[in-house]
Amino acid sequence: MTETSISFIEKIIEKTKQNELRWIRYEQGNVELKPDKNNSLTNTALVAMRSALEPTPNKKSSFYAEYKDGFIFLIFYSDPITHSGRITLRAQTKSGDHSKQYASTSGDDKDVVSQLKRLYNIIDASSDDDIDSFVNDFIKN
């Protein structure tokens, strides 16, 4: 998975820099992240217990982009107990029932972790470009 993860992240960075992917803050969109394909829990009580113990997605700090017949998600999870966070890269198709995680900053592979953080920083920084454009347009007019 490491080679696929690195290739996937590098291609996302490339397409983001070329403005081929338009990133939207998760809280501002109308797309729902589908359950992780690798999460095999189906018992409602177990799912609720696990959910209570896991960090929750921070929708204000998470992003998604539409590409052809699917979506790419960069989800930031914040842990209220430890005040730490992690980032996951997930993808899903419009017609599928599940999403799939391709990378996480909680993994052991330093290359994947650093590339994932780099991607997040590029997307997060570019979200401020809209504000800068708005202010510059206001100043000029």
ZAMARGU-4260 file (C-alpha; in steps of 0.2 Angstrom, whole numbers, plus 5000, padded with zeros to 4 digits):
<rodrens>
0) 5000/5000/5000 | 5015/5012/5003 | 5019/5014/4985 | 5001/5016/4980 | 4999/5029/4994
5) 5014/5039/4989 | 5009/5039/4971 | 4992/5044/4975 | 4997/5058/4986 | 5010/5065/4973
10) 4997/5064/4960 | 4985/5074/4971 | 4998/5087/4975 | 5002/5089/4956 | 4983/5090/4951
15) 4980/5103/4966 | 4995/5114/4960 | 4988/5113/4942 | 4971/5118/4949 | 4963/5102/4942
20) 4956/5098/4959 | 4945/5110/4968 | 4945/5108/4986 | 4930/5112/4997 | 4929/5112/5016
25) 4920/5097/5022 | 4908/5108/5032 | 4903/5118/5017 | 4899/5104/5005 | 4885/5092/5003
30) 4895/5076/5001 | 4895/5063/5015 | 4910/5052/5018 | 4904/5034/5017 | 4910/5021/5030
35) 4927/5014/5028 | 4927/4998/5019 | 4940/4990/5031 | 4929/4994/5046 | 4920/4977/5048
40) 4910/4982/5063 | 4891/4980/5060 | 4884/4978/5078 | 4877/4995/5082 | 4882/4994/5100
45) 4900/4990/5096 | 4900/5004/5083 | 4893/5016/5095 | 4906/5011/5108 | 4921/5012/5096
50) 4914/5029/5090 | 4914/5036/5107 | 4932/5031/5110 | 4939/5037/5093 | 4944/5055/5088
55) 4930/5064/5078 | 4932/5072/5061 | 4934/5090/5062 | 4924/5096/5047 | 4930/5114/5048
60) 4948/5107/5045 | 4944/5094/5033 | 4942/5095/5014 | 4936/5085/4999 | 4938/5086/4980
65) 4927/5079/4966 | 4936/5069/4953 | 4926/5061/4939 | 4914/5048/4947 | 4921/5050/4965
70) 4928/5060/4979 | 4945/5062/4987 | 4944/5066/5006 | 4957/5074/5017 | 4950/5072/5034
75) 4957/5079/5050 | 4953/5070/5066 | 4955/5079/5082 | 4956/5070/5099 | 4948/5081/5113
80) 4957/5071/5126 | 4975/5072/5120 | 4972/5088/5110 | 4981/5080/5095 | 4976/5076/5078
85) 4978/5065/5063 | 4975/5066/5045 | 4968/5053/5034 | 4967/5052/5015 | 4951/5042/5009
90) 4943/5040/4992 | 4925/5034/4987 | 4915/5033/4971 | 4898/5040/4969 | 4890/5023/4966
95) 4899/5013/4980 | 4894/5010/4998 | 4910/5013/5006 | 4926/5023/5006 | 4944/5017/5007
100) 4958/5024/5017 | 4974/5026/5008 | 4985/5035/5020 | 4986/5041/5038 | 4998/5052/5048
105) 4996/5039/5062 | 5005/5026/5051 | 5023/5021/5053 | 5029/5026/5035 | 5038/5042/5037
110) 5037/5046/5018 | 5018/5044/5018 | 5016/5054/5034 | 5027/5068/5027 | 5019/5069/5010
115) 5001/5068/5018 | 5006/5083/5029 | 5013/5092/5014 | 4997/5089/5004 | 4986/5095/5019
120) 4997/5111/5021 | 4995/5115/5002 | 4976/5113/5002 | 4974/5122/5019 | 4985/5137/5012
125) 4976/5137/4996 | 4959/5139/5005 | 4965/5157/5010 | 4968/5162/4992 | 4950/5165/4990
130) 4950/5178/5004 | 4966/5186/4997 | 4958/5187/4980 | 4942/5195/4988 | 4952/5208/4997
135) 4963/5212/4982 | 4947/5214/4971 | 4939/5225/4984 | 4955/5236/4985 | 4956/5238/4966
140) 4938/5243/4964
</rodrens>
